[in-house]
């Protein structure tokens, strides 16, 4: 059971090296406080520490036995494929349809496929997660998000 943890630890350390290599291109500190390079630089340090700790524990710690239900059943793999497919759909549809419609469809699909709540709750969460988040990000934070062909 230690091989997946070793691979994950190495992947975290590689991500940390990438962030540490790219973050100096961004300004660390600006006139009003931390700049765009502040977060990636400290994230790279944190990822490197956590990745090294995970690798160390997996390599030199007490071995763990693999649980009997480590591998998902067929239904679990279908859910994983549904989430990955929905994320790929976001990548393809966010520019032509815009943020609000794309995220509305994403939330409705994911909450219906994975959730077990009432359809009214699913609809409220989907509307808040798409139109509500758009309003907060675009209006209050003044950050542009894709509008799409329909202007929605």
C-alpha positions in Angstrom: 0.0 0.0 0.0 3.0 2.3 0.2 3.5 2.7 -3.6 0.5 5.0 -4.2 1.6 7.2 -1.3 5.2 7.4 -2.6 3.9 8.3 -6.1 1.6 11.0 -4.6 4.4 12.4 -2.5 6.7 12.6 -5.6 3.9 14.2 -7.6 3.4 16.9 -4.8 7.2 17.5 -4.8 7.2 17.9 -8.6 4.3 20.4 -8.4 6.3 22.3 -5.7 9.3 22.4 -7.9 7.3 23.7 -10.8 5.6 26.4 -8.7 9.0 27.4 -7.1 10.5 27.7 -10.6 7.6 29.8 -12.0 6.7 32.0 -9.0 9.7 34.3 -9.3 8.3 35.6 -12.6 5.5 37.2 -10.6 5.9 40.1 -8.4 6.1 39.0 -4.7 5.0 42.2 -3.1 3.1 45.2 -4.4 2.3 48.7 -3.3 -0.7 47.6 -1.3 0.5 44.2 0.0 1.3 40.7 -1.2 1.5 40.5 -5.0 0.6 37.7 -7.4 3.8 35.8 -6.6 3.2 35.6 -2.9 0.7 32.6 -2.9 2.5 30.4 -5.4 5.9 30.8 -3.6 4.5 29.8 -0.2 2.3 27.1 -1.8 5.5 25.6 -3.3 7.1 25.5 0.1 4.1 23.9 1.7 3.7 21.4 -1.1 7.4 20.4 -0.9 7.2 19.9 2.9 4.0 17.8 2.7 5.1 15.8 -0.3 8.4 15.0 1.4 6.6 14.0 4.6 4.2 11.8 2.7 7.1 10.1 0.8 9.1 9.7 4.0 6.2 8.1 5.9 5.3 5.8 3.0 8.9 4.7 2.6 10.1 4.4 6.2 6.9 4.1 8.2 5.1 1.0 9.3 3.5 -0.7 6.3 -0.3 -0.5 6.0 -2.4 -3.3 4.6 -4.6 -2.5 1.7 -8.2 -2.3 2.7 -10.6 -4.8 1.2 -12.7 -2.0 -0.4 -9.7 0.0 -1.8 -10.9 -0.4 -5.4 -14.3 1.0 -6.2 -17.0 -1.1 -7.7 -18.4 -0.6 -11.2 -20.8 2.2 -10.0 -17.9 4.0 -8.4 -15.9 4.0 -11.6 -18.9 5.3 -13.5 -19.2 8.2 -11.1 -15.5 9.0 -11.5 -15.9 8.9 -15.3 -19.0 11.2 -15.0 -17.1 13.8 -12.9 -14.1 13.7 -15.3 -16.4 14.0 -18.3 -18.3 16.9 -16.7 -15.0 18.7 -16.1 -13.9 18.2 -19.7 -17.3 19.6 -20.8 -16.7 22.7 -18.7 -13.4 23.2 -20.5 -15.1 22.9 -23.9 -18.2 24.9 -23.2 -17.3 27.7 -20.9 -16.2 30.1 -23.7 -19.1 29.4 -26.1 -21.9 29.2 -23.5 -20.4 31.5 -20.8 -19.7 30.9 -17.2 -23.3 31.0 -15.9 -24.9 28.5 -18.3 -21.9 26.1 -18.2 -21.8 26.1 -14.5 -25.5 25.7 -14.2 -25.4 22.6 -16.4 -22.4 21.3 -14.5 -24.0 21.7 -11.1 -27.3 20.2 -12.2 -25.5 17.2 -13.7 -23.1 16.6 -10.9 -25.7 17.1 -8.1 -28.1 14.8 -9.9 -25.6 12.1 -10.7 -23.8 12.1 -7.4 -26.3 13.5 -4.9 -29.2 12.2 -3.1 -31.0 15.4 -2.2 -34.4 16.8 -3.2 -34.6 18.2 -6.8 -35.5 21.6 -5.4 -32.3 21.7 -3.3 -30.3 20.7 -6.4 -31.9 23.5 -8.3 -31.2 26.1 -5.6 -27.6 25.0 -5.3 -27.1 25.0 -9.1 -28.6 28.5 -9.4 -26.5 29.9 -6.5 -23.4 28.2 -7.7 -23.7 29.5 -11.2 -25.6 32.9 -11.3 -24.8 33.7 -7.7 -21.1 33.1 -8.0 -21.0 35.0 -11.3 -22.6 38.0 -9.6 -20.2 38.0 -6.7 -17.1 37.5 -8.9 -18.0 39.8 -11.8 -19.8 42.6 -9.9 -18.3 42.7 -6.4 -14.7 41.5 -7.2 -14.7 43.1 -10.7 -13.2 40.0 -12.3 -14.3 39.2 -15.8 -15.8 35.8 -16.5 -16.8 34.4 -19.9 -20.2 35.7 -21.1 -20.9 33.4 -24.0 -23.0 33.6 -27.2 -26.3 34.2 -25.5 -25.1 37.1 -23.3 -25.9 35.1 -20.1 
